[in-house]
């Protein structure tokens, strides 16, 4: 785990950090989770249940962190997702 933390620190120094913003909108009975990177839309996913919003947003932020858009917000979401979630049913991309 310590090696992973060192790797993250190195990535942040080389690539720099970005700013993530997550919004959720209810459109036609489905919940649209959107991830903005530095103010521009980067990802969107749809879930049908209100209780799946947290899992969906954490999943989107996990991919942001894995693909190089590094921020404290995305890294913390990745840690929380790996700890496990009780709500993981129907998520549509």
C-alpha positions in Angstrom: 0.0 0.0 0.0 2.9 2.4 0.8 4.3 1.8 -2.7 0.9 2.7 -4.2 0.8 6.0 -2.2 4.3 6.8 -3.5 3.2 6.2 -7.1 0.2 8.5 -6.6 2.5 11.2 -5.3 4.8 10.9 -8.3 1.8 11.0 -10.7 0.5 14.1 -9.1 3.9 15.8 -9.4 4.3 14.9 -13.1 0.8 15.3 -14.4 -0.6 17.8 -11.9 -4.0 17.6 -10.3 -7.4 18.4 -11.9 -10.6 19.6 -10.3 -13.6 17.2 -10.3 -17.2 18.1 -10.0 -20.0 15.6 -9.8 -23.7 16.5 -10.6 -26.8 14.4 -10.6 -30.0 15.2 -12.5 -33.3 13.4 -12.6 -34.3 13.1 -16.3 -37.4 11.1 -17.3 -37.3 9.1 -14.1 -33.6 8.1 -14.4 -30.7 9.6 -12.5 -27.9 11.0 -14.7 -24.6 11.2 -12.9 -22.1 13.5 -14.6 -18.4 14.1 -13.9 -16.9 17.4 -15.0 -13.1 17.7 -15.2 -11.9 21.4 -14.9 -15.4 22.5 -15.9 -15.9 20.3 -18.9 -18.1 17.2 -19.1 -16.0 14.1 -19.2 -18.3 11.2 -18.2 -21.9 10.4 -17.7 -23.7 7.3 -16.4 -27.4 6.6 -15.8 -28.9 4.7 -12.9 -32.6 3.9 -12.4 -32.7 3.8 -8.6 -31.9 6.7 -6.3 -30.0 4.5 -3.9 -27.5 3.6 -6.8 -26.4 7.2 -7.2 -23.5 6.9 -4.7 -22.2 3.7 -6.2 -22.4 5.1 -9.7 -20.6 8.3 -8.9 -17.9 6.4 -7.0 -17.5 4.1 -10.0 -17.1 7.1 -12.4 -14.6 8.8 -10.1 -12.6 5.5 -9.8 -12.2 5.4 -13.6 -11.1 9.1 -13.5 -8.4 8.2 -11.0 -7.3 5.1 -12.9 -7.0 6.9 -16.3 -4.8 9.7 -15.0 -7.2 12.5 -14.1 -5.9 12.6 -10.5 -7.5 14.6 -7.7 -7.9 14.0 -3.9 -11.7 13.7 -4.6 -11.3 10.9 -7.1 -8.6 9.1 -5.1 -10.8 9.1 -2.0 -13.8 7.8 -4.0 -11.6 5.0 -5.3 -10.6 4.1 -1.7 -14.2 4.0 -0.6 -15.3 1.9 -3.6 -12.6 -0.7 -2.7 -13.9 -0.9 0.9 -17.2 -2.2 -0.5 -20.7 -0.9 -1.0 -24.0 -2.4 0.0 -25.7 -0.8 -3.0 -24.5 -2.3 -6.2 -27.5 -3.4 -8.3 -28.4 -1.9 -11.7 -26.0 0.7 -13.2 -26.3 1.6 -16.8 -23.5 3.3 -18.8 
